[in-house]
Amino acid sequence: MRLFRRAGVTIGEFVCRPRSEMWGRENQISAGHLIVFPRHAVEIEPAGDAPVVADPTHVMLYNDGQVYRRRLLDTRGDEAVFFALPPALIAELVGERDPGVGERLEAPFRFSQGPVSAREYLSHARLFHALATVGDAESRDTLELDEQLVELLSQTLTQVYAARGREPRGRGRAGSRTRRQHRERAHELRRVLALRFTESHSLAELAAEVGLSPFHAARIFRRYTGSSLHAYRVRLRLRSSLHRLARGHSEGLTGVALELGFASHSHFTAAFTKEFGVPPSHAWRRAPSFSP
């Protein structure tokens, strides 16, 4: 794990291998209030709340002291980049979207996750990649980094809170029960995709996995995620490709494309460029250098 501290924000890499003892017990956040960008899918169950699938399409929000359990989904374990935020910055960032946060700075986040756009996901990956390769970041002029940090965290929270405001709401007890059941089905569908996003499934096959008709599976998933099942699977593939590209692949872009379920090198390149705004061969060329 490599740690950096900038503008009061601690940036770190978290790795939990599949055989770690942390899978079999309760865990507790102790590094401060966290915004976490997952690299692989993992199921997180915050104490007192329903489990959620933490995957690269979403960011996780943890209050300092939060108790939770994790369950293995991806066979590579749990990997993520985290940003630990100081109270003053939390008050500013969250306060713009939730004015009452000043009265509960000990637990500023009222929910555990929210969607993150391709732009912010690529931005966080480039930023961490740059920090991991510059060596002694403390000795460098980091005005660029400070500004990128604030922009990244601000835009990320804007997306999370905007999505929260669009969540479906039922009426009365029956409406709440139906909403809960639908949310559970959407969670199950996310879980299936997180486990097997490199595979090709028909809508009927995915729906059968969770006991729904194709029509209801498509409708419920879009309602609770804002995305079609197909688009969600493509995003999982593409965000996974970022980390494969950063670490290198013996068979190059074609190997990454086929490994992730794309039909060809050109299919992968077109989807990647549409998602991130740059072709895969340029993904890391525009990472900030933070030169002295």
N, C-alpha and C positions, 0 to 999 in steps of 0.2 A: 504494500500500500504506500503510495506517495502522497504527501500532504503539502499544500501550499496555502498561504494566508494572504488575502488581498482585500483591501477595503473592509476589513473586519470579517470577511467571508472565508471560511476554511473549505478548501476543495480537496476531496479525497476519492480514492478508489476502494471499493469494498468488494471482497471476493470471499464467497462461502462455498467450498468444494462439496461435492455430493456426499462425502463420507464424514463431513464435519459433525461434531456433537451438537452444533447449534440447531440442527433440524429436529432434534428430539426433545427440545425444551423451550420454555418461554425465553424470549429475548427482550431487551429493553434499550431504548435509544438513550445514549448518554453523551452525545457529541453536540447537543443543542437542537434547535429547530431545523429540520432538514427538508430540502427539496432534492429528490432522488430520481435520476434518470436510469432506468433498468437497461441492461444489455440483453439479458435473457429473461424468459418468462418464469415467474415463481408465484405461488399462491401465498398471499399474506392475509392473516386473520388478526386484525387489531383486537385487543381485549375489549369486550363489550360491544363488538360490532360484527357485521357479516364479513366473510372472507371476500377478497377481491383478487383478480388476476393482475399482477404487476408485470407488464410487458413493455417493449420499447415504443408502443403507441401512446403510452401514458406516463405521467410523472407521479411519483408518490410523495405525499406530504406527511411528515411526522412531527408531532410536538415532542419537545424534550421530555424524556421520562416515559414515553409511550411504550406500553408492553404489548407484545404481539408474538404470534407463532408464524413460522414459514413452512410451506410444504413444497417438496421438490416437484417440478414439472419438467423443465429442460434438464437433460442428462448432464449438461455441463455445470449445473449448480446455479448459484445466484451471483451475478456480477452487476455492479452498478457504479455510477459516478455520483457522488453526493456533494451538496453545497450546504454547509452549516451556516445559518444566518444569525447575526447578533441581534439582541432585542431592539436596538434603535432602527436597524434596517427593516426588521420585521414590522415595526410600528408604521414605517413609511409605506412599504410595499403592500402590506395587507390592509392598512388603514384606508388606502385609496379605494378599495373595493368592499371593505367591511368596516364602517366607521366605529363600530363597537369594540374593535380589537384592543383598544387602549385599556379596557377594563379587564382583559383576560390575556395579557401577554405571556402568562405561564402556559397557555394552550391556545395560540392564535389561529391554528388551522381547525376549521370546523368539520372538515371531511378529509378523507384519506388519499384521494387521487383525482386526477382529471386528465383530459387529453392534451397532447403536446403536438404541435405542428411539425412538419418536415423541416421547416426553416430553423426552428429552435432546437430540434433534435440534432441536426447537423451542426448548428452553432456550438452546442455544448460539447459535441464530440471533437470538433476542431480545436476548441479552446483547451480541452484536457489533453489532446494529442500534442498541441504546441507546448504546453507546460511540461509534459512528460519528456520532451526532447530538448528543452533549452538548458537543462542542468540547473545551476544555482539561480532560480528565479528571483531570489531576494536581492541580488545585486543588479538587477536590470530596471530600466525605466519602464514602469508598468501602467502609464496613463491609459494606453490603448486597452490593456487588459481590464483595468478598473471600469472603464466605460462599457466595454463589452459585457462584463459581469452584470452591471446594473441593468443594461438593456435586456440581456437574456432572462434574468430573473423577473423583471417587470413584465415582459411580454408573455412569459410562461404563466405567471399568475393571472394575467388578464384572460388568457385562454381558459384556464381552469375555472375561474369564476363565471365567465360568460357561458360556458357549457353547463355549469351548475344551475344557472338561471333558466336553462332550456329543458331541464328534466321534467318528464311528465308528472302530473299531479292528479290523483284520484279524488273522488268525493265520498266522504263518509267511510265507515268501516269496510264495506264491501269494496269500495274503490281502493282503499289501502291494501287490502288483502290481494286483490288482482294485480295491483302495481308491484307488490312484493314478489308474487309468483312470476310475473313477467321479467322482473329484474333478475331473479334467480335463473331463469331460462337463458337470458342474455349472458349471464355470468358463465353458465355451463357451455354455451357456444364459444365464448372467448377462450375458455379453458381448452376446448377441443382444438381450436385453431392454434393456440399457443403451443400445444403439444405436438401438432402435426402440420405446421404451416408450409412445410416443403412438399407435402403431398397434394394430389389433385382430387378434390371431392366435388360431387354434384350437390346441388341444393338439397335434393331428396336424401342423399346420404348423410349430410350434416344434420338435417332436421331429424332423421331417424335416431341419430346419436343421443338426442335429448328428448325424444318422445313427442315431437311436434310435427304438424303438417308442414310441407315446404312453404306454404303461404304464411302461416303464423311464424315460422322461424325467421323468414326474411323481414316480416313487418316488425316483430318484437326486437330483433337485433338492431335494425335501423333506428327504431324509436329510442332505444336506450344507449346507443353508441353514436348515433348521428352518421353511421356509415353502413354501406352494404357489406355483406359477408365477403364478397370477392375483393372489394377495395381494402378491407381490413387485412385480409390475408396477404395481399400485395405489399401493404405497408410493413407488415411483420417481416416479409422476405427482404425488402429493401433496407430496412434498418439493421437487420442482421448482417446484410452484405457490407455495411459500413465497417464493422469491426473485423470482418474477414479480410477486407481490402487493406485495412490499416496494418494487419499482422502479416499480410502476404499470403499467397496461395500458390502451391506448386504448379497448378495448371492455369494460372492467370484468370482473366475475366471469364473465359469460357467455363473453366472449372467451377468458379463461384456461381455462375448463372445456372448451370445444370444441377449443381448441388442444392440450390435453393428452389428448384422446381420450375425455372423459366425454360421455355422451349429452345432458346438459342441465345448466343452472345448478343445479337442485334435486338432481340426482344427485351433482354435484361437492360441493355444500354438505353433503349428508348424509355423504359419505365423508370429507370434511375434518374435520367435527365429530367423527365417530367416531374418527378417527386422532389428532387433537390435543386434543380436549376442548373446543374453542371453534370457532365458525363462522368462515369465512374473513374476514368483515368485522371480526372482533375479534382477528385473529391478532397484530396489532402494538399493540393498545390496552393490553395488559397487560405490555408490555415495561417493564423497570425504568427509572426516570427518573434515579436517582443524583443527586438534587438536593442542593445544598449543605447 
